[in-house]
Amino acid sequence: MPVKLCEPRSFLERMSDQWAYLPVFLNKAAETPDAVERLKFVMAFAISGLHLTVGMEKPFNPILGETFQSEFSDGSQAFVEQVSHHPPICSWLISGPEGKFTYYGSGESVAKFRTNAMTVGMKGTHQVSFPDGTVIKFQTPLFNISGVVMGNRVVEYFGDIVFIDEKNSLIGHVKFADPSSKGYFSWGSSSDEKSDSFSGFIRRFEGEAPTFECADFKDSRAPLSKASGSWIDDLCFDGIKYWARDVTVAEAARPPALLLPSDSRLRTDVVAVSKGDWELADKEKLKLEQIQRTDRKLRERFCNESSEPMSP
């Protein structure tokens, strides 16, 4: 892929954009003793960062073993690593200040191409743990990009996000609008709902915790709280705003004092693009890709030789 289509960042650095509200919401989640309120703040963290993942330029594909480190104003430290090349999987760990929370997980980048559109996202489980033993799990939704070749380019998140707090028997469920259908929502929606809208709830469950796939949005039991909003603008619970893009302050992650040699910001092709040297960027990109291919062949050869039976 031509480097002129790329921004001067790796996907690992691009990932950190969605964590811009982490110091706000995960600290609030850690500080409240109320399990329902804690779940609301984790849901606010997950939803508030979605609009920051949208961009027209493509980040560089990470190289196996590539890392990214960053820090936030509250003292949280983030560590990201590309742990698999094929399929492309990265893992992350964010340690909150004074052990107030830990946010971690692994995700596989997925992309499905069509004639003039593509579906993109990351499949994997996100987990936020707290010192009292509470662990809230969730998965992020995929998004559709239309107008890839011609027409207006539009990005739409779709599907569901399910949040599961097994310790407190709580489930949060958010369903995004389906731009192709009308009357999509459960609660008083009209046919002119904006496609960036969503609705949702928090409920208690009985017995074993539901899986992400089996959570039922149409559960007839009364919810503990109802959610509504737009992944671009805001999130409300029972009419009270927990996040508003024009009010809540987002912050960019900062680099630490010392970078590992494997940090994505030190990639020679990324550095060349940041300087506008496209010819050098192309050469460095090809060089790094060739090194990765050679390393893969060496690993495959080692695995094959290791699996051969020993001679008598």
MOZI-V601301 format. One record per residue. PHI is phi in whole degrees, 0 to 359 (* if undefined). OMEGA is omega in degrees with one decimal (none if undefined). Layout:
phi=(PHI:PHI)
omega=(OMEGA:OMEGA)
//
This chain:
phi=(*:300:292:292:272:257:272:282:211:274:300:298:288:300:304:294:301:288:262:296:256:303:300:284:275:285:290:297:298:290:273:267:276:276:296:292:298:300:296:300:291:293:297:296:299:293:278:297:274:297:293:278:273:272:201:274:268:266:284:291:292:291:265:306:91:294:231:211:238:203:227:243:297:277:101:297:239:247:227:230:216:278:257:211:271:220:287:286:231:238:237:220:215:237:262:285:296:56:68:291:199:224:241:208:164:223:214:256:289:232:208:236:260:233:303:231:205:209:251:227:166:227:261:166:256:262:224:239:247:232:301:278:97:289:231:253:252:202:233:272:279:275:226:253:246:255:73:293:259:215:85:289:271:232:249:224:285:212:89:234:237:247:246:235:247:292:300:255:54:241:228:250:222:238:242:276:298:259:301:271:228:246:60:285:273:274:241:59:278:250:288:258:301:287:289:269:279:210:223:184:201:236:224:269:238:246:78:291:295:289:274:299:283:262:298:253:289:264:306:279:290:294:284:284:201:250:248:202:151:223:292:269:242:197:221:239:242:54:83:259:284:259:218:221:302:273:239:290:274:265:225:276:294:254:289:287:295:233:262:292:301:273:295:298:289:262:301:294:287:296:298:295:296:298:266:77:267:291:296:294:299:300:296:291:297:297:296:293:295:292:299:294:296:296:298:295:297:296:295:296:296:298:297:294:293:290:275:288:295:288:285:292)
omega=(-178.8:-177.1:179.6:175.3:-173.6:169.6:-177.1:177.3:171.3:177.7:180.0:177.0:178.6:179.2:-174.4:178.4:-175.4:179.4:-173.0:-180.0:-178.5:-179.8:-179.6:-167.0:-179.1:172.7:175.7:178.5:-178.9:-173.7:-179.2:177.3:-176.9:-174.7:-179.9:177.7:179.0:179.0:177.5:-178.7:176.1:176.4:178.2:177.2:-176.3:-175.0:-174.7:-176.9:-174.8:-176.0:-179.6:179.3:-175.4:177.9:-176.9:-179.0:-179.8:173.8:177.1:174.2:-179.7:176.0:178.9:-178.8:177.3:-177.5:174.5:178.1:177.5:179.8:176.7:-174.3:-179.3:-178.7:177.4:179.9:-177.1:178.2:-178.8:177.9:172.5:-172.1:177.2:178.4:179.4:2.8:-178.3:-177.8:173.8:176.7:-179.0:176.4:175.5:179.5:179.5:-179.0:176.6:177.0:-176.3:177.7:173.0:179.9:-173.3:178.0:175.7:-179.0:176.5:177.1:-179.5:178.0:177.1:-174.0:171.9:-173.2:-177.0:-177.9:175.9:175.1:-171.3:174.2:-179.5:178.1:179.5:-176.8:174.4:-179.9:174.6:-178.2:-178.3:-174.9:-179.1:178.0:177.5:174.5:178.2:-178.3:174.9:174.9:-179.0:-177.5:171.9:174.9:-178.4:175.9:176.1:-178.3:-178.9:-177.7:-177.6:179.0:179.2:178.1:-175.9:177.3:179.6:168.4:179.9:178.4:-172.5:161.8:177.8:178.3:-177.3:173.4:-174.0:-177.0:-176.8:177.5:-179.3:174.2:172.4:-176.2:178.5:179.0:-179.6:179.4:174.4:-176.7:-176.8:-179.0:-179.6:178.6:-171.7:-171.8:-175.9:-169.5:170.0:-179.6:177.1:-175.5:-179.2:175.8:177.7:-175.0:176.9:-178.1:173.7:171.5:-177.9:-177.3:167.1:178.9:169.5:174.0:179.7:178.7:-178.3:178.9:177.1:173.7:177.8:-175.5:-172.9:179.5:-173.2:179.5:-175.8:177.9:-174.3:-178.8:-178.5:179.5:173.2:179.9:176.9:-179.5:175.7:177.3:-179.4:179.8:176.6:-167.6:-169.9:175.1:178.4:168.2:-179.4:176.9:180.0:-177.8:174.5:175.7:173.5:-174.5:-177.4:179.9:-177.2:-175.6:174.7:178.1:177.8:176.9:-178.3:178.1:176.8:-178.7:-177.6:178.8:171.6:177.1:-179.0:-176.6:-174.3:-179.3:-179.5:178.1:-175.2:179.1:177.2:179.1:-179.5:178.4:179.8:178.4:179.9:179.3:-173.2:-179.9:178.9:179.8:177.7:-178.8:-178.0:177.5:178.4:-179.9:-179.7:178.2:179.5:176.4:-179.9:178.3:179.5:178.7:-179.6:178.2:178.8:178.4:-180.0:179.1:179.4:-179.8:180.0:179.9:-178.9:-176.9:-179.8:179.0:-179.8:179.2:-179.2:none)
//
